[in-house]
Amino acid sequence: MADAELKSKVEELIGANPVLLFMKGTPEEPRCGFSMRVVQVLDTLDVEYGAIDVLPALQPLREVTAEISDWQTFPQLYVNGELIGGADIVEEMFDSGELAEALGVEQPADTPQAAPAPAQSGPPGQSPPMQIE
Amino acid sequence: MIEAALPGAEVEVIDETGAGDHLRATVRAAQFEGLSRIDQHRLVKAAVKERFDDGQIHALSVKTEPSG
């Protein structure tokens, strides 16, 4: 049974942030490879998002998201109040261009797509993906 | 196990570490038609929940495709 107070707080956060990522660690310092992959996708798409580090309250947050979204592994990306998915789904939707569409941003021209696009040099405006050793 | 929950599904499971606890599954099922990816994954995860609960699987990476 999830903590009612925490649950309402999480629901509030999901409602208040059009793009919200529950992750292990922070965007600057992801503490899990899956969380890092989602951060890289969001950075590549250059979208603004809220990020919540779940590590300080991992188990209670698992219980809360299990009730809210029937999902208890992290990362979890919410867009407009809906759970989109974890790293696998986010990457798959990024590759297909569906994620950019859901977020209302343009798919960067210089990223590989599911159907290989002809090589072309887009404007070098995107920040490079984060490297974690 | 996935096949039992989703009759007719084509399932391919790769053991990523050789220890049998970190798996990658590709699932094609007619039942996925019309569902969002997250709902497709929910079906797969529900099917293998027991193995997570008893600790036999620690990580499962899932890729789903509707088959029509």
N, CA and C atoms of all chains as a GROMACS GRO file, in nm:
protein
  603
    1MET      N    1   0.086  -0.120   0.000
    1MET     CA    2   0.000   0.000   0.000
    1MET      C    3   0.089   0.124   0.000
    2ALA      N    4   0.069   0.207  -0.098
    2ALA     CA    5   0.156   0.324  -0.112
    2ALA      C    6   0.119   0.432  -0.012
    3ASP      N    7   0.218   0.509   0.024
    3ASP     CA    8   0.203   0.624   0.112
    3ASP      C    9   0.113   0.728   0.045
    4ALA      N   10   0.000   0.760   0.109
    4ALA     CA   11  -0.100   0.847   0.044
    4ALA      C   12  -0.045   0.988   0.021
    5GLU      N   13   0.032   1.036   0.115
    5GLU     CA   14   0.084   1.172   0.103
    5GLU      C   15   0.183   1.182  -0.012
    6LEU      N   16   0.272   1.081  -0.018
    6LEU     CA   17   0.371   1.078  -0.127
    6LEU      C   18   0.300   1.063  -0.261
    7LYS      N   19   0.198   0.980  -0.261
    7LYS     CA   20   0.125   0.957  -0.386
    7LYS      C   21   0.063   1.087  -0.438
    8SER      N   22   0.001   1.164  -0.351
    8SER     CA   23  -0.062   1.287  -0.399
    8SER      C   24   0.044   1.388  -0.442
    9LYS      N   25   0.159   1.383  -0.377
    9LYS     CA   26   0.268   1.472  -0.416
    9LYS      C   27   0.318   1.435  -0.557
   10VAL      N   28   0.332   1.307  -0.580
   10VAL     CA   29   0.379   1.260  -0.712
   10VAL      C   30   0.276   1.295  -0.819
   11GLU      N   31   0.149   1.274  -0.787
   11GLU     CA   32   0.044   1.307  -0.885
   11GLU      C   33   0.046   1.456  -0.918
   12GLU      N   34   0.071   1.536  -0.815
   12GLU     CA   35   0.079   1.680  -0.835
   12GLU      C   36   0.195   1.715  -0.928
   13LEU      N   37   0.309   1.653  -0.904
   13LEU     CA   38   0.428   1.679  -0.987
   13LEU      C   39   0.404   1.638  -1.132
   14ILE      N   40   0.340   1.523  -1.150
   14ILE     CA   41   0.314   1.475  -1.286
   14ILE      C   42   0.219   1.572  -1.357
   15GLY      N   43   0.124   1.625  -1.281
   15GLY     CA   44   0.030   1.718  -1.341
   15GLY      C   45   0.092   1.855  -1.371
   16ALA      N   46   0.191   1.892  -1.290
   16ALA     CA   47   0.247   2.027  -1.303
   16ALA      C   48   0.359   2.036  -1.406
   17ASN      N   49   0.418   1.922  -1.442
   17ASN     CA   50   0.531   1.924  -1.535
   17ASN      C   51   0.495   1.852  -1.665
   18PRO      N   52   0.488   1.929  -1.775
   18PRO     CA   53   0.451   1.866  -1.903
   18PRO      C   54   0.545   1.751  -1.940
   19VAL      N   55   0.672   1.766  -1.906
   19VAL     CA   56   0.767   1.658  -1.931
   19VAL      C   57   0.841   1.633  -1.801
   20LEU      N   58   0.822   1.513  -1.747
   20LEU     CA   59   0.878   1.483  -1.616
   20LEU      C   60   0.946   1.346  -1.619
   21LEU      N   61   1.070   1.346  -1.571
   21LEU     CA   62   1.147   1.222  -1.569
   21LEU      C   63   1.177   1.180  -1.425
   22PHE      N   64   1.134   1.061  -1.391
   22PHE     CA   65   1.176   1.000  -1.265
   22PHE      C   66   1.298   0.916  -1.298
   23MET      N   67   1.408   0.943  -1.232
   23MET     CA   68   1.532   0.876  -1.270
   23MET      C   69   1.618   0.845  -1.147
   24LYS      N   70   1.717   0.761  -1.169
   24LYS     CA   71   1.814   0.734  -1.063
   24LYS      C   72   1.930   0.830  -1.083
   25GLY      N   73   1.948   0.919  -0.986
   25GLY     CA   74   2.049   1.023  -0.998
   25GLY      C   75   1.988   1.148  -1.057
   26THR      N   76   2.072   1.235  -1.109
   26THR     CA   77   2.027   1.362  -1.166
   26THR      C   78   2.070   1.368  -1.313
   27PRO      N   79   2.010   1.457  -1.390
   27PRO     CA   80   2.052   1.469  -1.531
   27PRO      C   81   2.203   1.494  -1.543
   28GLU      N   82   2.257   1.570  -1.449
   28GLU     CA   83   2.401   1.598  -1.452
   28GLU      C   84   2.481   1.475  -1.412
   29GLU      N   85   2.425   1.398  -1.322
   29GLU     CA   86   2.496   1.280  -1.271
   29GLU      C   87   2.404   1.161  -1.260
   30PRO      N   88   2.370   1.101  -1.374
   30PRO     CA   89   2.283   0.982  -1.368
   30PRO      C   90   2.355   0.869  -1.295
   31ARG      N   91   2.278   0.793  -1.217
   31ARG     CA   92   2.339   0.686  -1.139
   31ARG      C   93   2.300   0.549  -1.194
   32CYS      N   94   2.250   0.548  -1.314
   32CYS     CA   95   2.206   0.423  -1.374
   32CYS      C   96   2.208   0.440  -1.525
   33GLY      N   97   2.254   0.338  -1.594
   33GLY     CA   98   2.269   0.348  -1.739
   33GLY      C   99   2.138   0.374  -1.811
   34PHE      N  100   2.028   0.314  -1.760
   34PHE     CA  101   1.899   0.334  -1.825
   34PHE      C  102   1.853   0.479  -1.811
   35SER      N  103   1.872   0.533  -1.690
   35SER     CA  104   1.835   0.673  -1.668
   35SER      C  105   1.920   0.764  -1.757
   36MET      N  106   2.047   0.730  -1.770
   36MET     CA  107   2.136   0.811  -1.852
   36MET      C  108   2.090   0.813  -1.998
   37ARG      N  109   2.042   0.697  -2.044
   37ARG     CA  110   1.998   0.689  -2.184
   37ARG      C  111   1.879   0.781  -2.210
   38VAL      N  112   1.787   0.788  -2.113
   38VAL     CA  113   1.670   0.875  -2.132
   38VAL      C  114   1.714   1.022  -2.128
   39VAL      N  115   1.804   1.055  -2.036
   39VAL     CA  116   1.856   1.192  -2.029
   39VAL      C  117   1.922   1.230  -2.162
   40GLN      N  118   1.998   1.138  -2.219
   40GLN     CA  119   2.064   1.168  -2.347
   40GLN      C  120   1.963   1.197  -2.457
   41VAL      N  121   1.855   1.117  -2.459
   41VAL     CA  122   1.752   1.140  -2.560
   41VAL      C  123   1.689   1.277  -2.542
   42LEU      N  124   1.654   1.311  -2.417
   42LEU     CA  125   1.588   1.439  -2.392
   42LEU      C  126   1.682   1.555  -2.424
   43ASP      N  127   1.809   1.538  -2.392
   43ASP     CA  128   1.906   1.644  -2.423
   43ASP      C  129   1.922   1.659  -2.574
   44THR      N  130   1.923   1.546  -2.644
   44THR     CA  131   1.937   1.552  -2.789
   44THR      C  132   1.819   1.624  -2.852
   45LEU      N  133   1.700   1.601  -2.793
   45LEU     CA  134   1.580   1.667  -2.846
   45LEU      C  135   1.570   1.811  -2.796
   46ASP      N  136   1.657   1.845  -2.701
   46ASP     CA  137   1.663   1.981  -2.650
   46ASP      C  138   1.530   2.026  -2.590
   47VAL      N  139   1.468   1.937  -2.511
   47VAL     CA  140   1.342   1.974  -2.446
   47VAL      C  141   1.368   2.007  -2.299
   48GLU      N  142   1.282   2.092  -2.248
   48GLU     CA  143   1.289   2.122  -2.105
   48GLU      C  144   1.212   2.015  -2.031
   49TYR      N  145   1.266   1.967  -1.922
   49TYR     CA  146   1.195   1.866  -1.846
   49TYR      C  147   1.229   1.877  -1.698
   50GLY      N  148   1.137   1.832  -1.617
   50GLY     CA  149   1.164   1.821  -1.476
   50GLY      C  150   1.224   1.684  -1.449
   51ALA      N  151   1.315   1.676  -1.353
   51ALA     CA  152   1.376   1.547  -1.321
   51ALA      C  153   1.369   1.524  -1.171
   52ILE      N  154   1.333   1.403  -1.135
   52ILE     CA  155   1.324   1.368  -0.994
   52ILE      C  156   1.414   1.248  -0.967
   53ASP      N  157   1.502   1.265  -0.872
   53ASP     CA  158   1.590   1.154  -0.833
   53ASP      C  159   1.511   1.063  -0.739
   54VAL      N  160   1.494   0.938  -0.782
   54VAL     CA  161   1.412   0.846  -0.702
   54VAL      C  162   1.493   0.774  -0.595
   55LEU      N  163   1.624   0.783  -0.603
   55LEU     CA  164   1.707   0.702  -0.513
   55LEU      C  165   1.684   0.727  -0.364
   56PRO      N  166   1.660   0.853  -0.324
   56PRO     CA  167   1.639   0.874  -0.180
   56PRO      C  168   1.512   0.806  -0.127
   57ALA      N  169   1.420   0.774  -0.214
   57ALA     CA  170   1.295   0.711  -0.166
   57ALA      C  171   1.251   0.604  -0.265
   58LEU      N  172   1.344   0.517  -0.300
   58LEU     CA  173   1.320   0.423  -0.411
   58LEU      C  174   1.197   0.334  -0.388
   59GLN      N  175   1.193   0.266  -0.275
   59GLN     CA  176   1.084   0.171  -0.253
   59GLN      C  177   0.947   0.239  -0.241
   60PRO      N  178   0.938   0.348  -0.162
   60PRO     CA  179   0.808   0.416  -0.157
   60PRO      C  180   0.763   0.467  -0.294
   61LEU      N  181   0.857   0.514  -0.375
   61LEU     CA  182   0.819   0.564  -0.507
   61LEU      C  183   0.779   0.451  -0.601
   62ARG      N  184   0.843   0.336  -0.585
   62ARG     CA  185   0.799   0.218  -0.664
   62ARG      C  186   0.652   0.188  -0.634
   63GLU      N  187   0.620   0.190  -0.505
   63GLU     CA  188   0.482   0.157  -0.465
   63GLU      C  189   0.384   0.260  -0.519
   64VAL      N  190   0.426   0.387  -0.516
   64VAL     CA  191   0.339   0.493  -0.565
   64VAL      C  192   0.317   0.482  -0.716
   65THR      N  193   0.426   0.462  -0.792
   65THR     CA  194   0.409   0.457  -0.938
   65THR      C  195   0.340   0.327  -0.980
   66ALA      N  196   0.354   0.223  -0.899
   66ALA     CA  197   0.281   0.100  -0.928
   66ALA      C  198   0.132   0.129  -0.925
   67GLU      N  199   0.088   0.210  -0.829
   67GLU     CA  200  -0.054   0.243  -0.818
   67GLU      C  201  -0.099   0.342  -0.924
   68ILE      N  202  -0.014   0.441  -0.950
   68ILE     CA  203  -0.053   0.546  -1.044
   68ILE      C  204  -0.050   0.495  -1.188
   69SER      N  205   0.058   0.425  -1.222
   69SER     CA  206   0.083   0.394  -1.364
   69SER      C  207   0.102   0.245  -1.391
   70ASP      N  208   0.085   0.161  -1.289
   70ASP     CA  209   0.109   0.019  -1.309
   70ASP      C  210   0.251  -0.005  -1.362
   71TRP      N  211   0.346   0.065  -1.308
   71TRP     CA  212   0.485   0.054  -1.354
   71TRP      C  213   0.574   0.084  -1.235
   72GLN      N  214   0.673  -0.002  -1.211
   72GLN     CA  215   0.753   0.026  -1.090
   72GLN      C  216   0.902   0.023  -1.111
   73THR      N  217   0.945   0.025  -1.235
   73THR     CA  218   1.090   0.038  -1.256
   73THR      C  219   1.119   0.179  -1.303
   74PHE      N  220   1.241   0.223  -1.277
   74PHE     CA  221   1.283   0.357  -1.319
   74PHE      C  222   1.400   0.344  -1.415
   75PRO      N  223   1.414   0.435  -1.508
   75PRO     CA  224   1.344   0.562  -1.524
   75PRO      C  225   1.200   0.548  -1.575
   76GLN      N  226   1.123   0.656  -1.553
   76GLN     CA  227   0.988   0.669  -1.608
   76GLN      C  228   0.974   0.810  -1.664
   77LEU      N  229   0.934   0.816  -1.789
   77LEU     CA  230   0.914   0.947  -1.852
   77LEU      C  231   0.764   0.972  -1.869
   78TYR      N  232   0.720   1.086  -1.813
   78TYR     CA  233   0.580   1.126  -1.827
   78TYR      C  234   0.572   1.246  -1.920
   79VAL      N  235   0.480   1.241  -2.013
   79VAL     CA  236   0.455   1.355  -2.101
   79VAL      C  237   0.308   1.389  -2.092
   80ASN      N  238   0.280   1.512  -2.055
   80ASN     CA  239   0.142   1.559  -2.037
   80ASN      C  240   0.061   1.464  -1.949
   81GLY      N  241   0.123   1.424  -1.840
   81GLY     CA  242   0.052   1.344  -1.741
   81GLY      C  243   0.043   1.195  -1.769
   82GLU      N  244   0.096   1.152  -1.885
   82GLU     CA  245   0.088   1.011  -1.922
   82GLU      C  246   0.225   0.947  -1.917
   83LEU      N  247   0.231   0.828  -1.862
   83LEU     CA  248   0.357   0.754  -1.866
   83LEU      C  249   0.385   0.709  -2.010
   84ILE      N  250   0.498   0.754  -2.062
   84ILE     CA  251   0.540   0.714  -2.197
   84ILE      C  252   0.612   0.580  -2.190
   85GLY      N  253   0.704   0.568  -2.094
   85GLY     CA  254   0.776   0.443  -2.079
   85GLY      C  255   0.909   0.463  -2.010
   86GLY      N  256   0.987   0.355  -2.011
   86GLY     CA  257   1.123   0.359  -1.959
   86GLY      C  258   1.222   0.374  -2.073
   87ALA      N  259   1.346   0.336  -2.049
   87ALA     CA  260   1.452   0.362  -2.146
   87ALA      C  261   1.426   0.292  -2.280
   88ASP      N  262   1.381   0.167  -2.276
   88ASP     CA  263   1.360   0.094  -2.402
   88ASP      C  264   1.259   0.167  -2.492
   89ILE      N  265   1.146   0.202  -2.433
   89ILE     CA  266   1.039   0.265  -2.511
   89ILE      C  267   1.081   0.404  -2.555
   90VAL      N  268   1.145   0.478  -2.466
   90VAL     CA  269   1.187   0.614  -2.500
   90VAL      C  270   1.283   0.611  -2.619
   91GLU      N  271   1.378   0.518  -2.618
   91GLU     CA  272   1.474   0.513  -2.728
   91GLU      C  273   1.408   0.468  -2.858
   92GLU      N  274   1.319   0.371  -2.844
   92GLU     CA  275   1.249   0.322  -2.963
   92GLU      C  276   1.166   0.435  -3.026
   93MET      N  277   1.098   0.511  -2.941
   93MET     CA  278   1.014   0.620  -2.992
   93MET      C  279   1.096   0.737  -3.041
   94PHE      N  280   1.214   0.753  -2.984
   94PHE     CA  281   1.305   0.856  -3.034
   94PHE      C  282   1.353   0.818  -3.174
   95ASP      N  283   1.396   0.695  -3.188
   95ASP     CA  284   1.448   0.649  -3.318
   95ASP      C  285   1.343   0.662  -3.428
   96SER      N  286   1.217   0.637  -3.393
   96SER     CA  287   1.112   0.641  -3.494
   96SER      C  288   1.058   0.782  -3.517
   97GLY      N  289   1.099   0.876  -3.432
   97GLY     CA  290   1.048   1.012  -3.445
   97GLY      C  291   0.919   1.037  -3.369
   98GLU      N  292   0.863   0.928  -3.310
   98GLU     CA  293   0.736   0.944  -3.237
   98GLU      C  294   0.752   1.029  -3.111
   99LEU      N  295   0.870   1.020  -3.050
   99LEU     CA  296   0.888   1.094  -2.925
   99LEU      C  297   0.893   1.244  -2.953
  100ALA      N  298   0.966   1.281  -3.056
  100ALA     CA  299   0.971   1.423  -3.093
  100ALA      C  300   0.830   1.474  -3.120
  101GLU      N  301   0.751   1.391  -3.185
  101GLU     CA  302   0.614   1.429  -3.216
  101GLU      C  303   0.532   1.447  -3.088
  102ALA      N  304   0.547   1.351  -2.995
  102ALA     CA  305   0.472   1.358  -2.869
  102ALA      C  306   0.514   1.480  -2.788
  103LEU      N  307   0.640   1.519  -2.801
  103LEU     CA  308   0.691   1.632  -2.724
  103LEU      C  309   0.671   1.764  -2.797
  104GLY      N  310   0.628   1.756  -2.922
  104GLY     CA  311   0.606   1.876  -3.000
  104GLY      C  312   0.735   1.947  -3.037
  105VAL      N  313   0.842   1.869  -3.057
  105VAL     CA  314   0.968   1.928  -3.101
  105VAL      C  315   1.008   1.863  -3.233
  106GLU      N  316   1.108   1.923  -3.297
  106GLU     CA  317   1.154   1.865  -3.423
  106GLU      C  318   1.260   1.760  -3.397
  107GLN      N  319   1.251   1.654  -3.473
  107GLN     CA  320   1.354   1.550  -3.468
  107GLN      C  321   1.483   1.612  -3.522
  108PRO      N  322   1.592   1.607  -3.444
  108PRO     CA  323   1.718   1.662  -3.496
  108PRO      C  324   1.757   1.591  -3.625
  109ALA      N  325   1.801   1.669  -3.721
  109ALA     CA  326   1.831   1.613  -3.853
  109ALA      C  327   1.954   1.524  -3.852
  110ASP      N  328   2.042   1.545  -3.753
  110ASP     CA  329   2.169   1.473  -3.757
  110ASP      C  330   2.171   1.349  -3.669
  111THR      N  331   2.053   1.302  -3.628
  111THR     CA  332   2.052   1.180  -3.549
  111THR      C  333   2.005   1.064  -3.635
  112PRO      N  334   2.056   0.945  -3.607
  112PRO     CA  335   2.016   0.830  -3.686
  112PRO      C  336   1.868   0.800  -3.665
  113GLN      N  337   1.798   0.769  -3.769
  113GLN     CA  338   1.657   0.734  -3.760
  113GLN      C  339   1.640   0.588  -3.795
  114ALA      N  340   1.521   0.538  -3.773
  114ALA     CA  341   1.494   0.397  -3.802
  114ALA      C  342   1.523   0.368  -3.949
  115ALA      N  343   1.472   0.454  -4.037
  115ALA     CA  344   1.507   0.442  -4.177
  115ALA      C  345   1.628   0.532  -4.201
  116PRO      N  346   1.740   0.474  -4.245
  116PRO     CA  347   1.861   0.554  -4.257
  116PRO      C  348   1.840   0.673  -4.351
  117ALA      N  349   1.862   0.792  -4.300
  117ALA     CA  350   1.846   0.912  -4.380
  117ALA      C  351   1.978   0.941  -4.452
  118PRO      N  352   1.970   1.005  -4.566
  118PRO     CA  353   2.095   1.040  -4.633
  118PRO      C  354   2.179   1.132  -4.545
  119ALA      N  355   2.308   1.108  -4.546
  119ALA     CA  356   2.397   1.188  -4.462
  119ALA      C  357   2.389   1.334  -4.505
  120GLN      N  358   2.362   1.418  -4.408
  120GLN     CA  359   2.360   1.561  -4.440
  120GLN      C  360   2.403   1.636  -4.316
  121SER      N  361   2.469   1.748  -4.337
  121SER     CA  362   2.519   1.822  -4.222
  121SER      C  363   2.416   1.924  -4.179
  122GLY      N  364   2.351   1.896  -4.069
  122GLY     CA  365   2.254   1.989  -4.015
  122GLY      C  366   2.326   2.099  -3.940
  123PRO      N  367   2.250   2.197  -3.894
  123PRO     CA  368   2.314   2.304  -3.815
  123PRO      C  369   2.371   2.245  -3.686
  124PRO      N  370   2.494   2.279  -3.653
  124PRO     CA  371   2.558   2.218  -3.536
  124PRO      C  372   2.512   2.283  -3.407
  125GLY      N  373   2.381   2.292  -3.388
  125GLY     CA  374   2.330   2.362  -3.271
  125GLY      C  375   2.314   2.274  -3.148
  126GLN      N  376   2.300   2.143  -3.168
  126GLN     CA  377   2.272   2.054  -3.054
  126GLN      C  378   2.396   2.033  -2.968
  127SER      N  379   2.372   2.028  -2.840
  127SER     CA  380   2.485   1.995  -2.753
  127SER      C  381   2.514   1.846  -2.769
  128PRO      N  382   2.640   1.808  -2.759
  128PRO     CA  383   2.674   1.667  -2.777
  128PRO      C  384   2.618   1.583  -2.664
  129PRO      N  385   2.590   1.457  -2.688
  129PRO     CA  386   2.538   1.370  -2.582
  129PRO      C  387   2.638   1.362  -2.466
  130MET      N  388   2.583   1.352  -2.348
  130MET     CA  389   2.667   1.348  -2.230
  130MET      C  390   2.751   1.220  -2.227
  131GLN      N  391   2.873   1.231  -2.188
  131GLN     CA  392   2.959   1.113  -2.176
  131GLN      C  393   2.983   1.084  -2.028
  132ILE      N  394   2.959   0.964  -1.988
  132ILE     CA  395   2.987   0.925  -1.850
  132ILE      C  396   3.088   0.811  -1.854
  133GLU      N  397   3.197   0.830  -1.790
  133GLU     CA  398   3.299   0.723  -1.789
  133GLU      C  399   3.267   0.623  -1.681
  134MET      N  400   0.651  -1.872  -2.107
  134MET     CA  401   0.570  -1.799  -2.010
  134MET      C  402   0.497  -1.682  -2.075
  135ILE      N  403   0.574  -1.608  -2.158
  135ILE     CA  404   0.513  -1.498  -2.232
  135ILE      C  405   0.414  -1.555  -2.333
  136GLU      N  406   0.455  -1.667  -2.395
  136GLU     CA  407   0.369  -1.728  -2.496
  136GLU      C  408   0.237  -1.776  -2.434
  137ALA      N  409   0.244  -1.822  -2.310
  137ALA     CA  410   0.123  -1.869  -2.243
  137ALA      C  411   0.027  -1.754  -2.217
  138ALA      N  412   0.083  -1.637  -2.184
  138ALA     CA  413  -0.002  -1.523  -2.153
  138ALA      C  414  -0.054  -1.456  -2.279
  139LEU      N  415   0.022  -1.466  -2.387
  139LEU     CA  416  -0.017  -1.403  -2.513
  139LEU      C  417  -0.019  -1.510  -2.622
  140PRO      N  418  -0.126  -1.585  -2.629
  140PRO     CA  419  -0.131  -1.697  -2.724
  140PRO      C  420  -0.104  -1.649  -2.866
  141GLY      N  421  -0.017  -1.723  -2.935
  141GLY     CA  422   0.014  -1.688  -3.072
  141GLY      C  423   0.131  -1.591  -3.086
  142ALA      N  424   0.182  -1.544  -2.973
  142ALA     CA  425   0.293  -1.448  -2.979
  142ALA      C  426   0.421  -1.516  -3.024
  143GLU      N  427   0.502  -1.441  -3.098
  143GLU     CA  428   0.636  -1.488  -3.131
  143GLU      C  429   0.731  -1.423  -3.032
  144VAL      N  430   0.805  -1.506  -2.960
  144VAL     CA  431   0.891  -1.453  -2.855
  144VAL      C  432   1.034  -1.498  -2.879
  145GLU      N  433   1.124  -1.403  -2.871
  145GLU     CA  434   1.266  -1.436  -2.882
  145GLU      C  435   1.335  -1.379  -2.759
  146VAL      N  436   1.401  -1.464  -2.683
  146VAL     CA  437   1.465  -1.418  -2.561
  146VAL      C  438   1.615  -1.439  -2.571
  147ILE      N  439   1.688  -1.335  -2.542
  147ILE     CA  440   1.834  -1.343  -2.542
  147ILE      C  441   1.883  -1.327  -2.399
  148ASP      N  442   1.971  -1.419  -2.361
  148ASP     CA  443   2.030  -1.413  -2.228
  148ASP      C  444   2.156  -1.327  -2.237
  149GLU      N  445   2.147  -1.206  -2.184
  149GLU     CA  446   2.254  -1.109  -2.209
  149GLU      C  447   2.381  -1.135  -2.130
  150THR      N  448   2.370  -1.198  -2.016
  150THR     CA  449   2.489  -1.217  -1.934
  150THR      C  450   2.533  -1.363  -1.930
  151GLY      N  451   2.448  -1.452  -1.978
  151GLY     CA  452   2.480  -1.594  -1.968
  151GLY      C  453   2.437  -1.652  -1.835
  152ALA      N  454   2.391  -1.568  -1.744
  152ALA     CA  455   2.350  -1.616  -1.613
  152ALA      C  456   2.199  -1.637  -1.605
  153GLY      N  457   2.130  -1.599  -1.711
  153GLY     CA  458   1.987  -1.623  -1.715
  153GLY      C  459   1.903  -1.524  -1.638
  154ASP      N  460   1.965  -1.422  -1.580
  154ASP     CA  461   1.885  -1.328  -1.501
  154ASP      C  462   1.874  -1.190  -1.564
  155HIS      N  463   1.953  -1.165  -1.668
  155HIS     CA  464   1.940  -1.039  -1.742
  155HIS      C  465   1.901  -1.074  -1.885
  156LEU      N  466   1.776  -1.054  -1.916
  156LEU     CA  467   1.723  -1.104  -2.042
  156LEU      C  468   1.677  -0.989  -2.132
  157ARG      N  469   1.680  -1.019  -2.261
  157ARG     CA  470   1.626  -0.927  -2.359
  157ARG      C  471   1.522  -1.003  -2.441
  158ALA      N  472   1.402  -0.953  -2.440
  158ALA     CA  473   1.295  -1.026  -2.509
  158ALA      C  474   1.237  -0.941  -2.622
  159THR      N  475   1.221  -1.003  -2.736
  159THR     CA  476   1.149  -0.939  -2.846
  159THR      C  477   1.019  -1.015  -2.865
  160VAL      N  478   0.910  -0.945  -2.857
  160VAL     CA  479   0.780  -1.011  -2.861
  160VAL      C  480   0.696  -0.952  -2.974
  161ARG      N  481   0.647  -1.040  -3.059
  161ARG     CA  482   0.552  -0.998  -3.162
  161ARG      C  483   0.419  -1.066  -3.133
  162ALA      N  484   0.315  -0.987  -3.120
  162ALA     CA  485   0.186  -1.047  -3.087
  162ALA      C  486   0.073  -0.967  -3.150
  163ALA      N  487  -0.026  -1.039  -3.194
  163ALA     CA  488  -0.143  -0.974  -3.253
  163ALA      C  489  -0.217  -0.892  -3.146
  164GLN      N  490  -0.202  -0.937  -3.019
  164GLN     CA  491  -0.272  -0.868  -2.910
  164GLN      C  492  -0.223  -0.724  -2.891
  165PHE      N  493  -0.105  -0.691  -2.949
  165PHE     CA  494  -0.050  -0.557  -2.930
  165PHE      C  495  -0.116  -0.454  -3.020
  166GLU      N  496  -0.183  -0.503  -3.123
  166GLU     CA  497  -0.243  -0.412  -3.220
  166GLU      C  498  -0.329  -0.308  -3.150
  167GLY      N  499  -0.303  -0.182  -3.179
  167GLY     CA  500  -0.386  -0.076  -3.124
  167GLY      C  501  -0.348  -0.030  -2.984
  168LEU      N  502  -0.250  -0.099  -2.923
  168LEU     CA  503  -0.209  -0.058  -2.788
  168LEU      C  504  -0.088   0.033  -2.796
  169SER      N  505  -0.076   0.123  -2.700
  169SER     CA  506   0.045   0.204  -2.692
  169SER      C  507   0.160   0.114  -2.650
  170ARG      N  508   0.282   0.159  -2.673
  170ARG     CA  509   0.398   0.078  -2.638
  170ARG      C  510   0.399   0.043  -2.490
  171ILE      N  511   0.360   0.142  -2.408
  171ILE     CA  512   0.365   0.116  -2.265
  171ILE      C  513   0.266   0.005  -2.229
  172ASP      N  514   0.151   0.004  -2.293
  172ASP     CA  515   0.054  -0.103  -2.266
  172ASP      C  516   0.104  -0.238  -2.318
  173GLN      N  517   0.173  -0.236  -2.430
  173GLN     CA  518   0.232  -0.360  -2.482
  173GLN      C  519   0.334  -0.415  -2.381
  174HIS      N  520   0.416  -0.324  -2.329
  174HIS     CA  521   0.517  -0.368  -2.232
  174HIS      C  522   0.452  -0.416  -2.103
  175ARG      N  523   0.341  -0.350  -2.065
  175ARG     CA  524   0.271  -0.393  -1.942
  175ARG      C  525   0.226  -0.539  -1.956
  176LEU      N  526   0.177  -0.574  -2.075
  176LEU     CA  527   0.132  -0.712  -2.097
  176LEU      C  528   0.248  -0.810  -2.080
  177VAL      N  529   0.362  -0.774  -2.137
  177VAL     CA  530   0.479  -0.864  -2.129
  177VAL      C  531   0.527  -0.874  -1.985
  178LYS      N  532   0.535  -0.759  -1.918
  178LYS     CA  533   0.586  -0.761  -1.781
  178LYS      C  534   0.492  -0.836  -1.687
  179ALA      N  535   0.362  -0.822  -1.713
  179ALA     CA  536   0.266  -0.895  -1.630
  179ALA      C  537   0.286  -1.045  -1.648
  180ALA      N  538   0.321  -1.084  -1.771
  180ALA     CA  539   0.337  -1.226  -1.799
  180ALA      C  540   0.457  -1.286  -1.726
  181VAL      N  541   0.558  -1.206  -1.702
  181VAL     CA  542   0.678  -1.261  -1.640
  181VAL      C  543   0.694  -1.216  -1.494
  182LYS      N  544   0.590  -1.153  -1.442
  182LYS     CA  545   0.598  -1.096  -1.307
  182LYS      C  546   0.645  -1.197  -1.202
  183GLU      N  547   0.593  -1.318  -1.213
  183GLU     CA  548   0.629  -1.422  -1.115
  183GLU      C  549   0.779  -1.444  -1.105
  184ARG      N  550   0.844  -1.445  -1.220
  184ARG     CA  551   0.988  -1.470  -1.222
  184ARG      C  552   1.067  -1.354  -1.162
  185PHE      N  553   1.011  -1.234  -1.174
  185PHE     CA  554   1.074  -1.120  -1.108
  185PHE      C  555   1.055  -1.132  -0.958
  186ASP      N  556   0.931  -1.167  -0.920
  186ASP     CA  557   0.897  -1.174  -0.779
  186ASP      C  558   0.981  -1.279  -0.707
  187ASP      N  559   1.007  -1.392  -0.776
  187ASP     CA  560   1.083  -1.496  -0.708
  187ASP      C  561   1.234  -1.479  -0.730
  188GLY      N  562   1.272  -1.372  -0.800
  188GLY     CA  563   1.414  -1.339  -0.811
  188GLY      C  564   1.489  -1.409  -0.923
  189GLN      N  565   1.418  -1.489  -1.003
  189GLN     CA  566   1.488  -1.558  -1.112
  189GLN      C  567   1.534  -1.462  -1.221
  190ILE      N  568   1.461  -1.354  -1.238
  190ILE     CA  569   1.501  -1.253  -1.336
  190ILE      C  570   1.526  -1.122  -1.262
  191HIS      N  571   1.634  -1.056  -1.296
  191HIS     CA  572   1.662  -0.926  -1.237
  191HIS      C  573   1.633  -0.813  -1.334
  192ALA      N  574   1.659  -0.839  -1.461
  192ALA     CA  575   1.641  -0.733  -1.560
  192ALA      C  576   1.585  -0.794  -1.687
  193LEU      N  577   1.487  -0.728  -1.742
  193LEU     CA  578   1.430  -0.773  -1.868
  193LEU      C  579   1.413  -0.651  -1.957
  194SER      N  580   1.482  -0.656  -2.067
  194SER     CA  581   1.470  -0.549  -2.164
  194SER      C  582   1.369  -0.598  -2.268
  195VAL      N  583   1.271  -0.514  -2.300
  195VAL     CA  584   1.162  -0.562  -2.385
  195VAL      C  585   1.151  -0.479  -2.511
  196LYS      N  586   1.128  -0.547  -2.621
  196LYS     CA  587   1.092  -0.478  -2.744
  196LYS      C  588   0.966  -0.546  -2.797
  197THR      N  589   0.864  -0.468  -2.825
  197THR     CA  590   0.738  -0.528  -2.869
  197THR      C  591   0.702  -0.479  -3.008
  198GLU      N  592   0.636  -0.565  -3.082
  198GLU     CA  593   0.586  -0.527  -3.215
  198GLU      C  594   0.451  -0.593  -3.234
  199PRO      N  595   0.355  -0.519  -3.285
  199PRO     CA  596   0.230  -0.584  -3.320
  199PRO      C  597   0.254  -0.673  -3.441
  200SER      N  598   0.189  -0.787  -3.446
  200SER     CA  599   0.194  -0.867  -3.567
  200SER      C  600   0.053  -0.877  -3.618
  201GLY      N  601   0.035  -0.856  -3.742
  201GLY     CA  602  -0.102  -0.849  -3.788
  201GLY      C  603  -0.138  -0.963  -3.879
   0.00000   0.00000   0.00000
